[in-house]
Amino acid sequence: MPRVSAQHEQAVRDRIVRAAIEVFAEHGFHRATMQDIVRRSGLSVGAIYTYFKSKSELILAGCDLITDQELGELRERLAAVTDYRERVATALGFFFDQFEEQRSGTSVLMTLAWAEVDTDPAIREMVRRRRREIVGPTALLIQEGVVRGELPPWLDVEGVAHSFAALLDGLTIEAIEDGPAYRREDAERRALAMLELLFAARDTAAPVPLEAAAPRPYVSLKASRAS
């Protein structure tokens, strides 16, 4: 029997994962079945289970495939740009480009995942893995700005990277809320406004650290009225 090449095996895996991503986006993680994925992929049940033993494995593989493709294209775009501010604008533009391309697929999949993190360890790991993959390159780009003197040297690079990743997720949710009323130019302006603050702080002294408020029990309005 001729040996199947590694390239062919990878192509089959990718075909299965892409089918799973589509099915998850359409039906949700829990309502989707392996049989749905079999039908969408056009492969046999045996072929599916040769590569993936469960939906949980497919959830993680889907996250990895999406992330690898997105980071690969982002690296290609950034490689052609040398000016730092243009590099930042290129990275932000890539986010909106891929969001518009995937509004009915990956973006919906992520909102489903956020809602289901408490129901399946694989979904939680998918979300956490995606977060790491987003924050890592973002932190590198911010650190590049500090080294090149475009951003203030006192910047909390890790903190800003996490905050900006959260901002982009928030814009994703807002776009889904807006539906047909979504306008890319409005969302992009909001993200650029935050970046402009970082650039404007380049020549300023390190600020006095802002102290977090002390934790205290939260009393709801309902409880307040009852008392």
Secondary structure, DSSP 8 states (H G I E B T S, - for coil): -----HHHHHHHHHHHHHHHHHHHHHH-TTT--HHHHHHHHT--HHHHHHH-SSHHHHHHHHHHHHHHHHHHHHHHHHHT--SHHHHHHHHHHHHHHHHHHTTTTHHHHHHHHHHTTTT-HHHHHHHHHHHHHHHHHHHHHHHHHHHTTSS-TT--HHHHHHHHHHHHHHHHHHHHHHGGG--HHHHHHHHHHHHHHHHHTTTS----------------HHHHHH-
